[in-house]
Amino acid sequence: MLAKNTLMKKVPLIFLISFYIIFNFNYISYAQSSGEVPGATSGLNSDADLWRYIRQGNKGNTQLGNELSAVMIQSEGDNWRSIRNGPLSRYGAYGIIGILILLAWYYSYKGRIKVSKGFSGKTITRFKAIERFSHWLMAGSFIVLAITGLNLLYGKYILLPILGPETFSIITTSGKYAHNFLSFAFMLGLGMSFVCWVSHNIPSKLDVEWLRQGGGLFNESHPPARKFNAGQKIIFWAVMLGGLSISLSGWALMFPFETNMMSKTFGILNMIGFNLSTDLTPLQEQQLQQIWHGIVGLVLIIMIIAHIYIGSLGMQGAFDAMNSGEVDRNWAKEHHGLWVEEEDQKAKNADKKGSVNQPAE
């Protein structure tokens, strides 16, 4: 009760901080759309004829003019900047702040989901060592990737005024190297987790009933589930598919101008009814990869924030699954009852087999 009251006192503070951050992002978006550029120059408000000449070159004279115009001004670059610093940054901030506010409200409303029958004192093995290693390799690297990625997107507007240029430069440069190298650890953990759990995450009819009951998040029901319930399956496939996609786009950004995955993807989409241009320059490929990398990254961050909440503060006994690998049997029966029955049956079969094979004295 004390923790809940303390949180309720902090909720208005969360809203004030959220308003301040959202206001800053709205201003940034306005600055981009109104043509403001560094150095207090005229930017897009300059003479239209001059900008047209720089973009299009002197087409009537030499080929050199066209080549220089392509280097000096690339129109898609303005689009990339306005999307990155506009909708991508703004809606990404809305999503992150929104999920934090939603979780704070849910905790104030529901509190921590407890084991209704209390802890039994008896445990059952939920995750083996290799499963926990795969999870923490993927999760630990993802947290660093998320923090350093958010810094690249928002740090200039939030941290730079607070830390100053020198400190911010050191943090950002270090974060860039951490982002690049730990991406390989994330990909390894992603692959290992897929091998460990894909067989347990195939959708079934049980998932429909679990979703229909809201997973028991708003009442005292405990829908039947095997090793992974429908909510965990959604997280699994979102992380696997999103992780694969963000890994591919990250690879393209780490080794620029060596891939044409976006044009190939557009070609596949065109086969099912889309009408997207596949004639992309190497620079356009990089810009589209960067935007897609940011979109997928922000979506994953929002989902993982909710996942971290449920697996720690939100549910009593849940963290033990990835900490020691052993969970209380009452917790397991309430949230994964069918899985407990399967494990108990396996243990009985193993005992019977052992007693049959044991030679008589």
Buried (B, 14 or more C-beta within 10 A) or exposed (E): EEEEEEBEEEBEEBEEEBEEBBEBBBEBBEBBEEBBBEEEEEBEEEEEEEBEBEBBBEEEEEEEBEEBBBEEBBEEEBBBEBBBBBEBBBBBBBBBBEBBBEBBBBBBEEEEBEBEEEBBEEBBEBBEEEBBBBBEBBBBBBBBBBBBBBBEBBBBBBBBEEBEEEEBEEBBEEBEEBBBEBBBBBBBBBBBBBEBBEEEBEEEEBBEEBBEBEBBBEEEEBBBBBBBBBBBBBBBEBBBEBBBBBBBBBBBBEEEEEBBBBBEBBEEEEEEEEEEEBEBBEBBBBBBBBBBBBBBBBBBBBBBBBBBBBBEBBBBBBBBBBEEBBBBBBBBBBBBBBBBEEBEEEEEEEEEEEEEEEEEE
